[in-house]
Amino acid sequence: MSQSTTEPASEGIFAIAKPTGISSAQVIREVQRSFNPSALFKPGLDREFERRSREPGFEKRKRSAAKRAMNVKIGHGGTLDPLATGVLILGIGSGTKKLGPFMTECNKQYEAVLLFGAATDTYDTEGKVLSHKPYEHVTREAVEIALQKFKGQIMQKPPIYSALRVQGKRMYEYAREGKELPIEIKERPVSVLDIEVIEWMEGGTHPWHWPEQEAELEDKLVARKALHIEGDVSASEEASSISAKRKREDTAPGPDDASPELLDKRVKTEEQTPSGQPSRSTDDLPTSNAEVQTANKENPASAIDVPGGDSTAPETATRPPCPAPACRIRMDVTSGFYVRSLCHDLGAEVGSLGIMASLVRTRQGQFKLGTNVLPFEDVSKGEEIWGPKVESLLKQWQENESKGRSRE
């Protein structure tokens, strides 16, 4: 049923400024928590309830329970990792059916911080260190020259922690299990419309750090093969890793060797749900098929003023400054581009290693931070604060949609 022109705009697409520290799914849950009891979305929920009540098999005694379970329908147009900040596009009601192009056909702008001198299994500062490499020779000029190779149509290899499938299994599942990929990761064509260094930070002058946790030697060897990372593992270390692996395999207890205490613990775990399966946190469940793209792991930037989130620079009080240089890069790219892969590849291009320290999505389609994006903190301030803003943003989208400009 189409929405009456006399009613407030309560369906369509708008953008919210995702803060650091929460997932895209959590953002949706927080937004729903505020939208569900609101006056703005009540007419739409009432219409949906009446539609459901006319379905065959809907019994009167189910009406009260069904009404309590009604939620404003919300989906997203491309996820951001918990540490990432910036533009998160949300579809409301019928708008959820029009989110697809934002994920597959939409240009995006990012500002990322690249930290030199180290490589991790996730290509960012949240992973485990696989290797270190000299960085003293890396200069802004060298990076700007190297960036020229990353403009236009380029071939890019997705990170192993991406959600792409290899023989029916997601790549990040292999990575988490410490297993080698059964086949080589293939490069994919992507487009970089523009890319530039907008800030250079010498070592010791910025808040970014390499991760403190090193990967296990065995994991380093597996990851370096998959990621083609030059490392600092000696032949003797590799031999000791293989020997240690064999020893663990020879001494590892089988299912029949488990202690009574462990077996009892397993039984208790399996009894947590009626189905006999261990219970699963709702945080593990995607809100849509697009939610699994959280494995793209795109992380936040330091000095970007993100409405709805503060600076994403890490805490540095207990750690000395990192001696390696870092830079902030702004890029305009098409869908399918992996920012972490750029950081990894650019580090190698200048004869070092590189990891992504942070990332902000500053624009996606027509939505731009500081212009037409709802600050996340407004959601908790009450409908009198967010209501007029959300209604205005939805009206803007509806007008652009009618003019064929919704994804410009």
Summary of the structure (lengths in Angstrom):
residues: 408
radius of gyration: 24.2
end to end distance: 27.2
largest distance: 76.1
contacts: 1279
relative contact order: 0.23
helix: 37%
strand: 21%
